[in-house]
Amino acid sequence: MTIYSADSRSGPGLAAPVRWVAAAALALLAPLAAASEAVPAGALAPADVPAFLDKARCIACHGATDRRVGPPWVAIASRYRNADGEQVGALAAKIRLGGAGNWGLVPMAANPQVSDAQARAVVQWLQALDVGKLPQ
């Protein structure tokens, strides 16, 4: 009998628990996406993004400076501050379609009610975020 350690990145001992954790996380996050279907339509000015993040329920998983289910805004801003146009598009797609693997095992729920333009505005707001002026 082979026993795989907790740090093992392969083998049958790790694959099933990882799939179970991912499936459970998606099941728990799905209601958040459904609850955010009433997001305002239309373009977003940078000053409107914080209120939009609240209405879209992004704040259920992301804090300004504290890690919740997902990474805090400051960590995302730091990682993607210099993202080019192609990366901005990929991040906007991740906001809309969801994703996994960039910040740990918990996947990000899809937000299909957010338009591509709104998702891009969120990414650009994050890139311009002045982490010294965030509420604690």
KEKE-3310 file (N, C-alpha, C; in steps of 0.2 Angstrom, whole numbers, plus 5000, padded with zeros to 4 digits):
npx = (5004:5003:5007:5003:5010:5005:5011:5012:5011:5005:4997:4986:4981:4979:4972:4957:4953:4956:4948:4936:4936:4936:4924:4915:4918:4913:4900:4896:4899:4891:4877:4881:4884:4872:4864:4869:4864:4857:4865:4871:4868:4878:4891:4906:4912:4928:4926:4914:4916:4919:4906:4900:4906:4901:4888:4888:4892:4905:4912:4909:4918:4930:4941:4946:4959:4960:4961:4948:4938:4943:4958:4963:4960:4971:4982:4978:4979:4993:4999:4995:4997:5005:4999:4997:4987:4982:4983:4974:4962:4962:4960:4948:4940:4941:4935:4922:4919:4924:4937:4952:4966:4975:4976:4976:4967:4953:4941:4936:4920:4910:4904:4893:4883:4890:4896:4908:4914:4912:4919:4932:4933:4934:4946:4955:4953:4958:4971:4975:4974:4976:4985:4987:4977:4966:4951:4952)
npy = (4994:5011:5026:5043:5059:5074:5084:5079:5081:5073:5058:5045:5047:5061:5067:5064:5070:5083:5086:5084:5095:5106:5104:5105:5119:5126:5123:5129:5142:5145:5150:5163:5169:5169:5177:5189:5194:5206:5216:5233:5239:5243:5255:5257:5270:5274:5278:5272:5259:5253:5252:5245:5233:5229:5227:5217:5207:5204:5207:5197:5187:5193:5204:5221:5222:5210:5193:5183:5171:5172:5180:5196:5213:5221:5211:5206:5218:5221:5210:5211:5224:5229:5223:5219:5223:5211:5202:5209:5207:5193:5192:5199:5190:5179:5185:5185:5172:5163:5153:5144:5140:5150:5156:5147:5132:5134:5138:5152:5158:5159:5174:5178:5188:5200:5212:5211:5224:5229:5220:5223:5236:5234:5227:5237:5246:5240:5239:5252:5255:5263:5257:5262:5270:5263:5257:5250)
npz = (5000:4995:5003:5002:5005:5013:5005:4993:4976:4966:4962:4967:4980:4982:4972:4972:4985:4982:4971:4977:4987:4978:4971:4982:4986:4974:4975:4987:4983:4972:4976:4979:4967:4960:4969:4965:4954:4951:4947:4943:4926:4912:4908:4919:4929:4937:4950:4953:4955:4968:4974:4965:4966:4979:4976:4966:4974:4976:4987:4996:4995:4994:5003:5006:5012:5019:5019:5013:5007:4995:4988:4995:4989:4989:4987:4974:4967:4968:4962:4949:4944:4933:4922:4905:4890:4885:4896:4905:4898:4900:4914:4915:4909:4918:4929:4924:4920:4930:4938:4943:4953:4953:4965:4975:4981:4981:4970:4960:4959:4944:4936:4927:4925:4925:4914:4900:4898:4911:4919:4914:4918:4932:4933:4929:4939:4950:4946:4947:4960:4975:4987:5000:5003:5006:5015:5031)
capx = (5000:5007:5004:5005:5010:5001:5014:5012:5007:5002:4996:4979:4979:4978:4967:4950:4952:4956:4941:4930:4936:4934:4917:4911:4918:4909:4893:4895:4899:4885:4872:4883:4884:4865:4862:4872:4861:4854:4871:4869:4870:4881:4899:4908:4918:4932:4923:4908:4918:4918:4899:4898:4909:4897:4881:4890:4894:4912:4915:4908:4924:4936:4941:4951:4966:4960:4959:4942:4938:4948:4963:4961:4961:4978:4986:4977:4982:5000:5001:4993:4998:5008:4997:4996:4980:4980:4982:4968:4957:4961:4958:4941:4937:4941:4929:4915:4919:4927:4943:4955:4973:4980:4977:4975:4963:4947:4940:4932:4914:4908:4899:4890:4879:4895:4898:4915:4916:4912:4925:4938:4934:4936:4953:4958:4952:4963:4978:4976:4972:4981:4983:4988:4970:4960:4948:4955)
capy = (5000:5017:5032:5049:5064:5080:5089:5076:5084:5068:5051:5044:5049:5068:5069:5063:5075:5090:5086:5085:5102:5110:5103:5108:5126:5128:5122:5135:5149:5146:5155:5170:5172:5169:5183:5195:5195:5212:5221:5238:5238:5249:5256:5259:5274:5271:5280:5268:5252:5250:5251:5239:5226:5227:5225:5211:5202:5202:5207:5191:5183:5197:5210:5226:5220:5204:5187:5179:5165:5174:5185:5203:5218:5223:5206:5206:5224:5220:5205:5212:5231:5230:5218:5222:5222:5204:5200:5213:5203:5187:5193:5201:5184:5176:5188:5183:5164:5160:5150:5141:5138:5156:5158:5141:5127:5137:5141:5158:5157:5163:5180:5179:5194:5205:5212:5212:5231:5230:5216:5226:5242:5232:5225:5243:5249:5236:5241:5259:5255:5266:5253:5266:5274:5258:5257:5244)
capz = (5000:4995:5006:4999:5010:5011:5001:4987:4971:4962:4965:4968:4986:4982:4967:4975:4990:4978:4967:4982:4989:4972:4970:4988:4986:4969:4977:4991:4980:4967:4978:4979:4960:4959:4972:4963:4947:4950:4947:4938:4919:4909:4910:4926:4930:4942:4956:4954:4955:4975:4975:4960:4969:4984:4973:4963:4980:4976:4994:5000:4995:4994:5007:5004:5014:5022:5015:5015:5003:4989:4990:4996:4983:4988:4984:4967:4964:4968:4957:4942:4943:4927:4917:4899:4888:4885:4903:4907:4895:4903:4921:4915:4908:4924:4933:4921:4919:4935:4937:4949:4953:4954:4972:4980:4979:4981:4964:4959:4955:4938:4937:4920:4925:4924:4907:4899:4900:4918:4922:4913:4923:4939:4933:4928:4945:4954:4943:4949:4967:4980:4993:5006:5004:5007:5022:5035)
cpx = (5004:5003:5007:5005:5006:5004:5014:5008:5004:5000:4988:4976:4977:4972:4960:4949:4952:4950:4936:4930:4934:4927:4913:4912:4914:4902:4891:4895:4894:4880:4875:4883:4876:4862:4864:4869:4858:4860:4868:4872:4874:4888:4900:4913:4922:4929:4917:4910:4917:4911:4897:4900:4904:4890:4882:4892:4901:4915:4913:4914:4931:4936:4946:4958:4966:4958:4953:4942:4943:4953:4960:4963:4968:4983:4985:4980:4990:5003:5000:4993:5000:5005:4996:4989:4978:4979:4976:4962:4956:4958:4950:4937:4936:4936:4923:4914:4921:4934:4946:4962:4978:4981:4976:4970:4956:4945:4936:4926:4913:4903:4897:4886:4884:4897:4906:4918:4917:4918:4931:4939:4936:4943:4957:4958:4957:4970:4980:4975:4978:4980:4984:4981:4964:4958:4951:4949)
cpy = (5006:5023:5038:5055:5070:5084:5085:5080:5079:5062:5051:5047:5057:5070:5069:5069:5082:5091:5088:5092:5107:5110:5106:5116:5129:5128:5128:5141:5150:5151:5162:5173:5173:5176:5189:5197:5202:5218:5227:5237:5244:5250:5258:5264:5272:5272:5275:5261:5249:5248:5245:5233:5224:5224:5218:5205:5200:5202:5201:5187:5187:5203:5215:5224:5214:5198:5184:5173:5166:5179:5192:5207:5220:5218:5206:5212:5223:5215:5207:5220:5232:5225:5222:5220:5215:5201:5203:5209:5196:5187:5195:5194:5179:5178:5185:5175:5160:5157:5147:5140:5144:5158:5153:5136:5129:5140:5147:5156:5162:5169:5182:5186:5201:5206:5212:5218:5232:5226:5220:5233:5240:5230:5232:5247:5246:5238:5248:5260:5258:5262:5257:5270:5269:5258:5250:5240)
cpz = (5000:4999:5004:5004:5008:5006:4994:4982:4965:4965:4966:4975:4987:4977:4969:4980:4986:4974:4972:4985:4984:4971:4976:4988:4980:4971:4982:4988:4975:4969:4978:4972:4958:4963:4970:4956:4946:4950:4942:4931:4917:4911:4917:4926:4936:4949:4958:4956:4963:4976:4971:4963:4975:4981:4969:4968:4979:4983:4999:5000:4995:4998:5004:5006:5018:5018:5017:5011:4997:4992:4990:4989:4983:4985:4976:4963:4963:4963:4950:4940:4936:4921:4911:4896:4887:4892:4906:4904:4898:4910:4920:4913:4914:4929:4931:4921:4925:4934:4944:4948:4954:4961:4977:4977:4978:4974:4964:4956:4949:4940:4930:4920:4924:4917:4906:4900:4907:4921:4920:4917:4930:4939:4933:4935:4950:4952:4946:4956:4971:4986:5000:5008:5005:5014:5025:5037)
residu = (MET:THR:ILE:TYR:SER:ALA:ASP:SER:ARG:SER:GLY:PRO:GLY:LEU:ALA:ALA:PRO:VAL:ARG:TRP:VAL:ALA:ALA:ALA:ALA:LEU:ALA:LEU:LEU:ALA:PRO:LEU:ALA:ALA:ALA:SER:GLU:ALA:VAL:PRO:ALA:GLY:ALA:LEU:ALA:PRO:ALA:ASP:VAL:PRO:ALA:PHE:LEU:ASP:LYS:ALA:ARG:CYS:ILE:ALA:CYS:HIS:GLY:ALA:THR:ASP:ARG:ARG:VAL:GLY:PRO:PRO:TRP:VAL:ALA:ILE:ALA:SER:ARG:TYR:ARG:ASN:ALA:ASP:GLY:GLU:GLN:VAL:GLY:ALA:LEU:ALA:ALA:LYS:ILE:ARG:LEU:GLY:GLY:ALA:GLY:ASN:TRP:GLY:LEU:VAL:PRO:MET:ALA:ALA:ASN:PRO:GLN:VAL:SER:ASP:ALA:GLN:ALA:ARG:ALA:VAL:VAL:GLN:TRP:LEU:GLN:ALA:LEU:ASP:VAL:GLY:LYS:LEU:PRO:GLN)
# end
